[in-house]
Amino acid sequence: MADKIKLALAVLLVVAGIAGFYLLQNSAMVLRVVSVLAGLAFAAAVAWLSEPGKRFVQFGRESMSEAQKVVWPTRKETLQTTGVVVAFVVVMAIFLWVVDATLMSAVKLLIGQGD
């Protein structure tokens, strides 16, 4: 129950920050933006203290450690893969153009408009 209250408070803080942006319409834009950022920062702090927030932070940490384990392709491998993809797209475009032209000619012959 306490986590739900914390998350509801976090949502209210975001709403308060956005409301501050509109309520301060006669103030400097910097103050209005600070209002929104403060609302978001306080909401993030409150949400982080809840159990779902703690799980989310833990998930983020685990994701970062997994991303560091990934073996990224070299520049050469990336360029070769890109070349293969571009070549495949060109071949498929030509193939589909030929199929389309053939079907269009066949339909014209069937309806009597063939040349």
C-alpha positions in Angstrom: 0.0 0.0 0.0 2.9 2.4 0.8 4.3 1.8 -2.7 1.1 2.8 -4.3 1.0 6.0 -2.2 4.6 6.8 -3.2 3.8 6.3 -6.9 0.7 8.4 -6.6 2.7 11.1 -4.9 5.2 10.9 -7.8 2.5 11.4 -10.3 1.2 14.3 -8.4 4.6 15.9 -8.3 4.9 15.6 -12.1 1.4 17.1 -12.5 2.5 19.9 -10.0 5.6 20.6 -12.1 3.6 20.9 -15.3 0.9 23.0 -13.6 3.7 25.3 -12.4 4.8 25.7 -16.0 1.4 27.0 -16.9 0.8 29.0 -13.7 4.0 30.9 -14.2 3.1 32.0 -17.7 4.1 35.6 -16.9 7.5 34.6 -15.5 10.7 33.9 -17.4 10.9 30.8 -19.5 13.8 29.6 -17.4 11.7 29.6 -14.3 8.9 27.8 -16.0 11.3 25.0 -17.3 12.9 24.7 -13.8 9.4 24.2 -12.4 8.8 21.2 -14.7 12.3 19.8 -14.2 12.0 20.1 -10.4 8.6 18.3 -10.5 10.2 15.5 -12.6 13.3 15.3 -10.3 11.2 15.1 -7.1 8.9 12.6 -8.7 11.8 10.4 -9.7 13.2 10.6 -6.2 9.9 9.6 -4.6 9.4 6.8 -7.2 12.9 5.5 -6.7 12.1 5.0 -3.0 9.3 2.6 -3.8 9.8 -1.1 -4.4 8.9 -0.9 -8.1 11.3 2.0 -8.4 14.1 0.0 -6.8 13.4 -2.9 -9.1 13.5 -0.6 -12.1 16.9 0.8 -11.0 18.2 -2.7 -10.5 16.9 -3.6 -14.0 18.8 -0.6 -15.4 22.0 -1.6 -13.7 21.7 -5.2 -15.0 20.9 -3.9 -18.5 24.0 -1.8 -18.5 26.2 -4.7 -17.4 24.7 -6.9 -20.1 25.3 -4.2 -22.7 28.9 -4.1 -21.8 29.2 -7.8 -22.4 28.0 -7.5 -26.0 30.7 -7.9 -28.7 29.9 -5.2 -31.2 30.9 -5.6 -34.8 33.9 -3.9 -36.3 33.6 -1.1 -38.8 34.6 -3.6 -41.6 31.9 -6.1 -40.6 29.3 -3.3 -40.4 30.1 -2.0 -43.8 30.1 -5.5 -45.3 26.7 -6.3 -43.8 25.3 -3.0 -45.0 26.6 -3.7 -48.5 24.9 -7.1 -48.5 21.6 -5.5 -47.3 21.8 -2.8 -50.0 22.5 -5.4 -52.7 19.6 -7.5 -51.5 17.3 -4.6 -51.6 18.3 -3.7 -55.2 17.9 -7.3 -56.4 14.5 -7.6 -54.7 13.4 -4.2 -56.2 14.4 -5.4 -59.7 12.7 -8.8 -59.2 9.5 -7.1 -58.0 9.6 -4.7 -60.9 9.9 -7.6 -63.4 7.0 -9.5 -61.7 4.8 -6.4 -61.7 5.5 -5.6 -65.3 4.8 -9.2 -66.3 1.6 -9.3 -64.4 0.5 -6.0 -65.8 1.2 -7.2 -69.4 -0.8 -10.4 -68.6 -3.7 -8.5 -67.3 -3.7 -6.2 -70.3 -3.7 -9.2 -72.7 -6.6 -10.8 -70.7 -8.7 -7.6 -71.0 -7.9 -7.1 -74.6 -5.7 -4.0 -74.3 -2.5 -5.7 -75.2 -0.2 -4.1 -77.8 
